[in-house]
């Protein structure tokens, strides 16, 4: 009897402890949901390289549509046919299998009449043609996904632009991303060049007008120009990707964002001949973390405001990122004569190694040719630099702001930038022009050129600079 009482008491105590730890059914459910959420995220990430079963009625393998996968035959038609069936079925998967190399001409996987939650499972290799006949008079992109809802590209596969045949043409026109929607490819001249390819170099992989885009696991290499572009997209997630092209490959941005909102980029490695990440007009709520970047031109906002245009960028965070052997690390660049604003930007926990100029704002940006000063400019305000450390080869910090619309609200906190041991000549000191802000801590080297307080009103509150 005594032992029964003890047993009953013990059972009662266990029940009481359980209810104390889990004070309500709802909180227990929340805990289970929380754990399930992270298991689901982990499963999604780990399955990025695993193709769906070919026996599934919702999977469409390009080999079943006549693709040869020998790297020589033109597999474009097979890809188009496989997509046509994939597009009709919600939650379907188009498979590009491993062990094969597919030659594909310029192609568009298009909506808006496609079902949602489509997966493009890339485990093989897609290569771009290098003959002029495949490109005709030119195109702005090689592989395009447009007007889709909840589209995912994932896998261990490779997209190879074979861009070296395009890079040697030094007579190609300078690329201006703002012209993309208003200029057709037929307006670009075709010049005599290597392989007689058109002068307009295409983006390797582009998403346009889509919501709920995920790109995970894949490698994009040797793009003709930009590797991965998001234009007019929302709710974008990019992770565990690799971008690779030589340091001297022209205009080969890693990831390019334009008119896109709510973008998350993380846990990726990017090496290219231009910006690792380029953030252009119309972008907001951009969160970038845990990238390895270099060689490159750094992570850049802009150039904005070219040819007197209005540009608006806001709410950007870049943190926990390393950059090496790059032109800059974190940069904002605007053209004279533009309007609009860049505001609410945070650069934090940035590690640099042998970067020419780690921290830069350049409101006199001019990419080739002759540019004249102008009274108007894209306003730059509320830019925060926290815990930026490492080595530089040219100058640690360069703030060149507009005479009429100075930079305001800048903060520097825990900045420690040392001259690189590999630099033979004496490097420059921090430079500031028309820059107003606050030093939260002492900096290395000392930044004595930053003006405190607010500048005289020279038009910074002008309606032309408002983005609201």
C-alpha positions in Angstrom: 0.0 0.0 0.0 2.8 2.4 0.9 4.6 1.6 -2.4 1.4 2.3 -4.3 1.0 5.7 -2.7 4.6 6.5 -3.5 4.0 5.4 -7.1 0.8 7.5 -7.3 2.6 10.5 -5.8 5.5 10.2 -8.3 3.1 10.0 -11.2 1.3 13.1 -10.0 4.5 15.0 -9.7 5.5 14.1 -13.3 2.2 15.4 -14.5 2.5 18.6 -12.5 6.1 19.2 -13.9 4.9 18.6 -17.4 2.2 21.2 -17.1 4.5 23.7 -15.4 7.0 23.3 -18.3 4.2 23.4 -20.8 1.7 25.8 -19.2 -0.9 25.5 -21.9 -1.8 23.4 -24.9 -1.2 26.3 -27.2 2.4 26.8 -25.9 3.2 23.1 -26.4 1.9 23.3 -29.9 4.0 26.4 -30.5 7.1 24.6 -29.4 6.3 21.6 -31.6 5.6 24.0 -34.5 8.9 25.9 -33.9 10.9 22.7 -34.0 9.0 21.5 -37.0 9.7 24.8 -38.8 13.4 24.4 -38.3 13.4 20.7 -39.3 11.5 21.7 -42.4 14.0 24.4 -43.2 16.9 22.0 -42.7 15.2 19.4 -44.9 14.6 21.9 -47.6 18.3 23.0 -47.5 19.7 19.5 -47.5 17.4 18.3 -50.3 18.5 21.1 -52.6 20.8 18.7 -54.3 18.5 15.7 -54.4 16.3 15.2 -57.5 12.7 14.1 -57.2 11.8 10.5 -58.2 11.4 10.1 -61.9 8.5 7.8 -61.2 6.5 10.6 -59.8 3.6 11.8 -62.1 4.5 15.4 -61.2 8.1 15.1 -62.4 9.3 15.9 -65.9 12.8 14.8 -67.0 14.3 16.6 -70.0 15.8 13.2 -71.1 12.3 11.9 -71.6 11.6 14.8 -74.0 14.5 14.0 -76.3 17.4 15.9 -74.7 20.8 14.2 -75.6 22.8 15.7 -72.8 26.1 15.2 -74.7 27.2 18.9 -74.7 27.0 19.0 -78.5 23.4 18.5 -79.6 20.9 21.4 -79.2 18.7 20.5 -76.3 16.6 23.7 -76.3 13.4 22.1 -77.7 13.5 19.3 -75.1 13.8 21.9 -72.3 10.9 23.9 -73.8 8.7 20.8 -74.1 9.5 19.6 -70.6 8.6 23.1 -69.2 5.3 23.2 -71.1 4.1 20.1 -69.1 5.7 21.2 -65.8 4.0 24.5 -66.1 0.6 22.9 -66.2 0.9 21.0 -62.9 1.0 22.6 -59.4 3.9 21.4 -57.3 5.6 19.8 -60.2 9.4 19.3 -60.8 11.4 19.7 -64.0 14.5 17.6 -63.8 17.8 18.3 -65.4 19.7 15.2 -64.3 23.3 14.8 -63.2 25.9 13.1 -65.4 24.8 15.0 -68.5 25.8 18.3 -70.2 23.0 20.1 -72.0 23.6 22.8 -74.7 20.7 25.3 -74.6 20.1 28.4 -76.6 18.4 31.5 -75.2 15.3 30.3 -73.5 12.4 31.7 -71.4 10.4 29.6 -68.9 7.4 31.9 -68.7 4.1 32.5 -67.0 1.8 34.0 -66.0 -0.5 31.0 -66.7 1.8 28.5 -65.0 0.8 26.8 -61.8 2.6 27.7 -58.6 5.2 25.9 -56.5 7.2 24.6 -59.4 10.7 23.3 -58.8 13.5 23.4 -61.5 15.8 20.6 -60.2 19.2 21.3 -61.7 21.7 18.5 -61.0 23.4 18.4 -64.5 25.2 21.1 -66.4 23.7 23.6 -68.8 26.1 25.3 -71.2 25.6 28.3 -73.5 26.4 28.0 -77.2 29.3 30.0 -78.5 28.3 30.2 -82.2 26.9 33.4 -83.5 23.9 31.7 -85.2 22.5 30.7 -81.8 22.3 34.3 -80.6 21.0 36.0 -83.7 21.1 39.8 -83.3 21.5 39.6 -79.6 19.4 39.2 -76.4 19.4 40.6 -72.9 19.4 37.3 -71.1 20.3 33.7 -71.8 18.1 31.7 -69.3 15.0 33.5 -68.1 12.2 32.8 -65.6 9.4 35.3 -65.9 6.0 36.0 -64.3 5.9 33.0 -62.0 4.6 32.5 -58.5 6.6 30.4 -56.1 9.4 29.1 -58.3 12.5 27.3 -57.0 15.7 26.4 -58.7 17.8 24.1 -56.7 20.4 21.3 -57.0 24.1 20.7 -57.4 24.1 21.5 -61.1 26.0 24.1 -63.1 25.0 26.9 -65.4 28.0 27.8 -67.6 27.9 30.8 -69.8 31.2 30.0 -71.5 31.7 33.8 -71.4 35.3 34.0 -72.4 34.4 34.3 -76.1 32.4 37.4 -75.2 34.8 39.1 -72.8 37.5 39.9 -75.4 35.4 42.4 -77.2 36.5 45.7 -75.8 34.3 47.6 -78.2 31.1 46.4 -76.6 28.7 49.2 -75.3 28.8 49.9 -71.6 26.0 48.1 -69.9 23.3 50.2 -68.3 20.8 48.0 -66.3 18.1 50.7 -66.3 17.8 50.4 -70.1 16.8 46.8 -70.0 13.1 47.2 -70.0 12.9 50.1 -72.4 15.4 48.9 -75.0 15.0 45.9 -77.3 17.9 43.8 -78.4 17.4 44.8 -82.0 18.5 48.3 -81.1 22.0 47.2 -80.2 24.5 47.2 -83.0 26.3 44.0 -84.0 30.0 44.6 -84.4 32.6 42.4 -86.0 34.2 40.5 -83.1 35.4 37.2 -81.9 33.1 34.5 -83.1 30.9 37.2 -84.6 28.8 37.3 -81.5 26.5 40.2 -80.9 28.0 43.1 -78.9 25.2 43.0 -76.3 26.3 40.4 -73.7 23.4 38.6 -72.0 22.7 37.9 -68.3 23.2 34.2 -67.6 20.1 33.6 -65.3 17.4 36.2 -64.9 14.1 36.3 -63.0 11.5 38.9 -63.9 8.2 39.8 -62.4 8.0 36.9 -60.1 7.0 36.4 -56.5 8.4 33.8 -54.1 11.6 32.9 -55.8 14.2 30.6 -54.3 17.6 29.8 -55.8 19.7 27.3 -53.8 22.7 25.1 -54.2 23.6 25.7 -57.8 26.8 27.1 -59.4 26.7 29.8 -62.0 30.0 30.3 -63.8 31.7 32.3 -66.6 28.6 34.3 -67.4 28.7 36.4 -70.5 27.8 39.4 -68.3 25.8 39.4 -65.0 25.5 35.9 -63.5 22.2 36.1 -61.6 19.6 38.9 -61.9 16.3 39.6 -60.1 14.2 42.3 -61.8 10.8 43.4 -60.4 10.6 40.4 -58.1 9.5 40.0 -54.5 10.1 37.6 -51.6 13.4 36.3 -53.0 15.7 33.8 -51.2 19.2 32.9 -52.4 21.5 30.6 -50.4 24.3 28.1 -50.8 25.1 29.1 -54.3 28.5 29.6 -56.0 29.3 32.3 -58.6 32.6 32.1 -60.4 34.3 34.1 -63.1 37.8 35.6 -63.5 38.7 38.9 -61.8 39.2 40.5 -65.2 36.0 39.4 -66.8 34.1 42.6 -67.6 30.7 43.5 -66.0 30.2 40.0 -64.6 28.2 41.0 -61.5 27.5 38.1 -59.2 23.9 39.0 -58.1 22.1 42.0 -59.5 18.9 43.4 -57.9 16.6 45.8 -59.6 13.1 47.0 -58.6 12.9 44.1 -56.2 11.7 44.0 -52.6 12.2 41.6 -49.6 15.3 39.8 -50.7 17.4 37.5 -48.5 20.9 36.4 -49.7 23.1 34.3 -47.5 25.7 31.5 -47.1 27.1 31.8 -50.6 30.5 32.3 -52.3 31.0 34.8 -55.1 34.0 35.6 -57.2 33.6 37.7 -60.3 34.9 40.6 -62.4 32.4 43.2 -61.0 30.2 43.7 -58.0 29.5 40.5 -55.9 26.1 42.0 -55.2 24.7 45.0 -57.1 21.7 46.8 -55.6 19.9 49.1 -58.0 16.9 51.4 -58.2 13.6 50.4 -56.7 15.1 47.9 -54.1 14.0 47.8 -50.5 14.1 45.4 -47.6 17.4 43.7 -48.7 19.1 41.4 -46.2 22.5 40.0 -47.0 24.7 37.9 -44.6 27.4 35.3 -44.5 28.9 35.8 -47.9 32.4 35.2 -49.0 33.2 37.7 -51.8 36.2 38.1 -54.0 37.9 38.9 -56.2 35.3 41.5 -57.1 34.4 45.1 -57.0 32.6 44.6 -53.6 29.0 44.9 -52.5 27.5 48.0 -54.1 24.4 50.1 -54.0 24.3 51.8 -57.4 25.3 53.4 -59.6 22.1 55.4 -59.2 20.7 58.4 -61.0 22.3 58.2 -64.4 21.1 60.6 -67.0 19.1 62.6 -64.5 16.9 59.6 -63.4 15.3 59.3 -60.0 16.4 56.3 -57.9 15.2 55.0 -54.5 16.9 52.4 -52.3 16.1 51.8 -48.7 16.4 49.4 -45.8 19.5 47.4 -46.7 21.5 45.3 -44.3 24.8 43.6 -45.1 26.5 41.8 -42.2 28.8 38.9 -41.3 30.5 38.9 -44.6 34.1 38.7 -45.8 35.7 40.3 -48.8 39.1 39.7 -50.2 41.2 41.0 -53.1 38.5 43.4 -54.2 38.2 47.0 -55.4 35.9 48.0 -52.6 34.1 46.2 -49.8 30.9 48.2 -49.1 30.1 51.0 -51.5 27.4 53.5 -52.5 27.8 55.1 -55.9 25.6 57.7 -57.6 25.8 59.8 -60.7 25.7 63.6 -60.7 22.4 65.0 -61.9 20.2 62.3 -60.5 17.5 62.5 -57.7 15.9 60.3 -55.1 17.6 58.8 -52.1 19.5 56.0 -50.5 18.7 55.7 -46.8 18.6 53.3 -43.8 21.6 51.1 -44.7 23.6 49.0 -42.2 27.0 47.5 -42.9 28.1 45.4 -39.9 30.7 42.7 -39.1 32.6 43.0 -42.3 36.0 41.4 -42.6 38.3 42.7 -45.4 41.6 41.4 -46.7 43.7 43.3 -49.3 40.8 45.5 -50.4 41.7 48.7 -52.2 39.1 50.9 -50.4 36.9 49.1 -48.0 34.4 51.8 -47.2 33.2 54.2 -50.0 30.5 56.6 -50.9 31.0 58.2 -54.3 28.4 60.7 -55.5 30.6 61.6 -58.4 30.6 58.2 -59.9 31.4 58.2 -63.7 31.9 54.9 -65.5 33.9 55.9 -68.5 33.6 59.0 -70.7 33.4 62.6 -69.3 31.0 63.5 -66.6 30.2 67.0 -65.5 29.2 68.1 -62.0 25.6 68.9 -61.4 23.6 70.7 -58.7 21.2 67.7 -58.2 22.1 64.3 -56.7 20.7 61.2 -55.2 20.5 62.0 -51.4 22.4 59.7 -49.1 21.5 59.5 -45.4 21.3 57.2 -42.4 24.2 55.0 -43.4 25.8 53.0 -40.5 29.1 51.2 -40.4 29.7 48.8 -37.5 32.7 46.5 -36.8 34.5 46.7 -40.1 38.0 45.3 -39.8 40.9 44.1 -41.9 43.5 45.3 -44.4 43.4 47.8 -47.3 45.8 48.6 -50.1 44.8 52.1 -51.2 42.8 54.1 -48.7 40.7 52.9 -45.8 37.7 55.2 -46.3 36.5 57.5 -49.1 33.4 59.7 -48.7 33.0 62.0 -51.7 29.5 63.6 -51.3 27.6 66.2 -53.3 28.3 69.9 -52.8 24.6 70.7 -52.8 23.2 67.6 -51.2 25.7 66.4 -48.7 25.7 62.9 -47.1 24.0 63.0 -43.6 23.4 60.8 -40.7 26.5 58.6 -41.1 27.8 56.7 -38.1 31.1 54.9 -37.7 31.5 52.3 -34.9 34.4 50.0 -34.3 36.3 50.6 -37.5 39.8 49.0 -37.6 41.5 49.1 -41.0 45.2 48.4 -41.3 47.5 49.0 -44.2 48.2 45.8 -46.0 51.6 44.3 -45.6 51.6 43.6 -49.3 51.4 47.3 -50.1 54.8 48.8 -51.0 53.8 52.4 -51.5 52.3 54.6 -48.8 48.5 54.3 -48.8 46.2 57.3 -48.5 44.4 58.6 -45.4 40.6 58.6 -44.8 38.9 61.2 -47.1 35.7 63.0 -46.5 34.0 65.7 -48.6 30.6 67.2 -47.6 30.0 64.3 -45.2 28.1 64.7 -41.9 27.9 62.1 -39.2 29.2 60.8 -35.9 32.0 58.7 -34.6 30.6 56.3 -32.1 34.1 55.0 -31.1 37.7 55.7 -31.9 38.7 54.5 -35.4 41.8 53.0 -36.8 43.1 55.0 -38.6 41.6 58.1 -37.0 38.8 59.6 -39.1 39.1 63.4 -38.5 37.5 64.6 -41.7 33.9 63.7 -40.8 31.7 66.9 -40.1 29.4 66.7 -37.1 25.8 68.0 -36.9 23.8 68.9 -39.9 24.8 70.7 -43.1 23.4 74.0 -44.2 20.1 73.5 -46.1 21.3 73.1 -49.7 18.3 71.2 -51.1 18.5 68.0 -49.2 14.8 68.2 -48.3 13.9 69.0 -51.9 10.8 67.2 -53.2 13.0 65.8 -56.1 14.8 63.7 -53.5 11.7 62.3 -51.8 10.9 58.7 -52.4 7.6 58.8 -50.7 
